[in-house]
């Protein structure tokens, strides 16, 4: 949300062939914040319900989510403006697309982990 308020760019333009998709950065950041809130709420509910989630799946989900977003941001900063660097930008774009697909695939791990926690054995409490 903070990047939506502080960004000097108002819109995000994505060009796919002859079609331009224009997103308001404020709306996009709000949507991402809501998504992260829902994911956090799911983890919190599982904690309060005393259900055990896989630590390995938690780590993979969080690493792919935040690591993927961080790598995409870093690679986006490397774009070159000169037309002479066309191949460099194409390879960079391909790398960003691949990292995005991996990060999106990592989101599938979240519901798998929740379902595994709901179906799995309950935590034993002491007492």
N, C-alpha and C positions, 0 to 999 in steps of 0.2 A: 504494500500500500504506500509505503514511504517513497519508493521510486516513482510511483504514479504521480504523487504530489510534487516531487522535486525535479522531475524530468523536464528538460527544455523542449523535448520533442513531444508534440501532442498526438501524433498518429503514427502507426506502424503500417507501412505499405509492403505487401508481399505480392510479387509478380510471378504468376505461374502461367507460362506461355503467353497468351494474349489477354489474360484475365488478371485484374488487380484486385486484391483483397485489402481493404483498409479497416484497421482496427484502432479504436481509441485506446491509448495506453492506459488511461485511467480505468476504463472498463476491463481491459485485459488483466491489469494488476489486481483489481477487485475480484475477478473470477478466480485467479490463482490463489489469492488469500482465502477465499471461501473454500476452495479445494483443499488447501493445507489445513484449514480449520476442521473440515469434515474428517480428514485423515487423522488428525490429532484427537478428535472426539472419539473416533473408533478405537484408537489405542487406549484412551482414558477409560472408555466403557469396559473394555476387556480387562483392564487393571482392576476396576471397581467390582466387576463380576467375578473376580478371582479366577479368571481363565488364563491358562499358560500359553503364551505365544512362543514361537520358535525364535530364539535369539539370532540364529543364523539368517533366517528369512527377514527379520527386522533389520539387521545390518545391511543385507543386500538391497532391500527396498530403500532404505534411507541413503545408502551410498550411491545407488543409481539415480535417485531423485536429485539430491543436492550436488553430487559429483557431476551428473549430466548437465544440470543447469549451469554450474560453474564453468565446465569445459565449453559449453556452447557460448557463454558470454565471453570467455577469453578468446576463443577462435573468431568470434564476430569482431573483436577489436583489431584483428590482424588483416582485415580486408584492405586491399590497396586500390587507390583511385585511378591509377594510370591504366590506360588501355593496353599498354605493353605487358601488363601482368595478368592477362586474361586467363592463362592456364593455371596460375597460382590461385586465383579466385575460384575457378571451377573446382579445383581439388579441395580447396577450403570449404566450399559449399557442399561438396560430397561428404566430407568429414563431418560437417555440422548435421547433415541429414541422417547419417549413420548413427551419430551420438544421440540425436533426437529419437530415432526409432528404438535404440537400446533403452533410453530413459523411459519412453512410453511403455515398452515391454516390462520394465521394472515395476510399473504400476499394477500389473497383473498379479504380481507377487503379494500385494497388500490384501486383496480379498481372499486369496488362497490361504494366507496366514490366518486371517480372521476365521474362515470356515474351519480350518484345522484346529484352531483354538476352541471354537464352540463345540465341535464334535469330539475333541480329545478329552482325556481324563481331567477331572477337576484337580486343582491344587489342594494338597492336604494342609490344613492349618493346624498349628500347634495349640494344644489347650485341652 
